[in-house]
C-alpha cells in the first residue's frame, strides 16, 4: 500500500513527475501550468493528479478510463492529492 511518505516532497515536483501504483490503481502526479483566463492574469501552478486502472502505462490507456484533479502546488496540496488518490480517485477508477 502506498503511504503518504512514499510521495516525494514538493521540490521534486518542480522538475519531475511521479508515477506509482497501488492495488490495481495507477497514478501520475506532476506540476502543471494553467494559463490565466485573460492576458493580464498570471498562470497558476498546480499539482495535477491523474488516476487510471492497471495494467497499462498512462500513454497506453484510453482517455475515458483516466480521471484527473488539480491541487494547490504546496505540501498541503500534496497531502490533499494523496488523500484523493487513496479515496475518491480509487473509487472512480476501481468501481
C-alpha positions in Angstrom: 0.0 0.0 0.0 1.3 3.5 -0.9 1.8 5.6 2.2 2.0 9.4 2.2 5.7 9.2 3.0 6.2 7.4 -0.3 5.4 10.6 -2.3 8.3 12.9 -2.7 8.4 16.4 -1.2 7.4 19.4 -3.2 10.8 20.4 -4.6 10.9 17.1 -6.6 7.8 18.1 -8.5 9.3 21.3 -9.7 11.5 19.3 -12.1 9.9 15.8 -12.3 6.6 13.9 -12.3 6.0 10.9 -10.2 4.2 7.7 -11.2 3.1 4.9 -9.0 0.6 2.2 -8.5 -1.4 0.6 -5.6 -3.7 -2.4 -5.7 -5.0 -2.0 -9.3 -4.7 1.7 -9.4 -2.0 3.7 -11.3 -1.4 7.4 -10.8 0.7 10.3 -12.1 1.5 13.4 -10.1 3.1 16.4 -11.8 3.5 20.2 -11.9 1.1 21.8 -14.5 0.8 25.4 -15.5 -2.8 26.6 -16.1 -2.9 29.8 -18.2 -4.6 32.8 -16.9 -8.1 33.4 -18.2 -7.1 36.8 -19.6 -3.8 38.1 -21.0 -3.3 40.1 -17.8 -4.0 37.2 -15.4 -0.9 35.2 -14.4 -0.6 31.5 -15.0 -1.3 29.3 -12.0 0.9 26.4 -11.0 -0.9 23.3 -9.7 -0.2 19.7 -8.8 -2.2 17.7 -11.3 -3.1 14.1 -10.4 -4.2 11.6 -13.0 -5.5 8.1 -12.0 -6.3 5.1 -14.2 -6.7 1.4 -13.8 -3.8 -1.0 -14.3 -2.2 -2.7 -16.2 -1.1 -0.2 -18.9 1.0 3.0 -18.7 -0.7 6.4 -18.9 0.0 6.9 -22.6 -1.3 3.4 -23.4 -4.6 3.8 -21.6 -7.8 5.2 -23.2 -8.6 8.7 -22.1 -12.1 7.7 -21.0 -10.5 5.5 -18.3 -8.5 8.4 -16.8 -9.7 10.8 -14.1 -7.7 13.9 -13.1 -7.9 16.6 -10.5 -5.7 19.7 -9.7 -4.5 20.7 -6.2 -2.5 23.6 -4.9 1.2 23.4 -5.6 2.1 23.1 -1.9 2.9 20.4 0.7 -0.7 20.8 1.8 -1.8 20.3 -1.8 0.3 17.1 -1.9 -1.4 15.9 1.2 -4.8 16.6 -0.5 -3.6 14.8 -3.6 -2.6 11.7 -1.6 -6.0 11.6 0.1 -7.8 11.9 -3.2 -5.8 9.2 -4.8 -6.4 6.8 -2.0 -10.1 7.7 -1.6 -12.1 9.3 -4.3 -9.6 8.6 -7.1 -9.6 4.9 -6.2 -13.4 4.8 -6.1 -13.7 6.5 -9.5 -11.4 4.0 -11.2 -12.0 0.7 -9.5 -15.8 0.7 -9.4 
